[in-house]
């Protein structure tokens, strides 16, 4: 439901388009391990929509989204690889270390 609210704000579906609100809802769902929200959050970090552009964050969230086999994972993995082509080796290393340590949060 949180990811869906993010989509509603991202696309302005029945509400005024609001990237900041979209990021807030995507983050809540992504932190709980929802791959669609992780993919969405990776995209907004890459594009800098509602949040400062951050390649490490984009790589991090897209990597998490691609870790589980589902309909989102292949697209997330391809986009993550594109993001990595803009990153330094140090940025990639930092992202990979965060991925290894990441655990989903409990539902609110």
PEPEGI-V202600 format. One record per residue. RES is the residue in three letters. PHI is phi as a letter, one per 20 degrees, with the letter a starting at -180 (NA if undefined). NEAR is the number of other ideal C-beta (glycine too) atoms within 10 Angstrom. Layout:
# PEPEGI-V202600
res = (RES;RES)
phi = (PHI;PHI)
near = (NEAR;NEAR)
This chain:
# PEPEGI-V202600
res = (UNK;UNK;UNK;UNK;UNK;UNK;UNK;UNK;UNK;UNK;UNK;UNK;UNK;UNK;UNK;UNK;UNK;UNK;UNK;UNK;UNK;UNK;UNK;UNK;UNK;UNK;UNK;UNK;UNK;UNK;UNK;UNK;UNK;UNK;UNK;UNK;UNK;UNK;UNK;UNK;UNK;UNK;UNK;UNK;UNK;UNK;UNK;UNK;UNK;UNK;UNK;UNK;UNK;UNK;UNK;UNK;UNK;UNK;UNK;UNK;UNK;UNK;UNK;UNK;UNK;UNK;UNK;UNK;UNK;UNK;UNK;UNK;UNK;UNK;UNK;UNK;UNK;UNK;UNK;UNK;UNK;UNK;UNK;UNK;UNK;UNK;UNK;UNK;UNK;UNK;UNK;UNK;UNK;UNK;UNK;UNK;UNK;UNK;UNK;UNK;UNK;UNK;UNK;UNK;UNK;UNK;UNK;UNK)
phi = (NA;f;f;f;f;g;f;g;f;f;e;m;e;n;c;f;g;b;f;f;f;g;f;g;f;g;f;g;f;f;f;e;n;e;g;f;f;f;f;g;f;g;f;f;f;f;e;m;d;m;a;f;f;b;f;f;f;g;f;g;f;f;f;f;f;e;f;d;f;a;f;e;f;f;f;f;f;f;f;g;f;f;f;g;f;e;d;e;g;f;f;f;g;f;f;f;f;f;f;f;e;f;c;f;e;f;f;f)
near = (9;19;23;12;17;27;16;17;22;22;11;12;10;7;11;7;14;14;18;10;17;25;21;16;22;32;19;19;22;27;19;16;17;21;22;19;26;30;25;27;29;26;20;23;25;21;12;12;15;19;18;7;12;15;18;18;19;26;28;25;31;31;23;24;28;23;16;12;9;13;9;19;17;11;14;26;16;12;19;22;13;13;25;18;7;11;16;11;8;9;16;16;12;15;23;13;11;15;14;7;7;15;7;12;11;7;10;7)
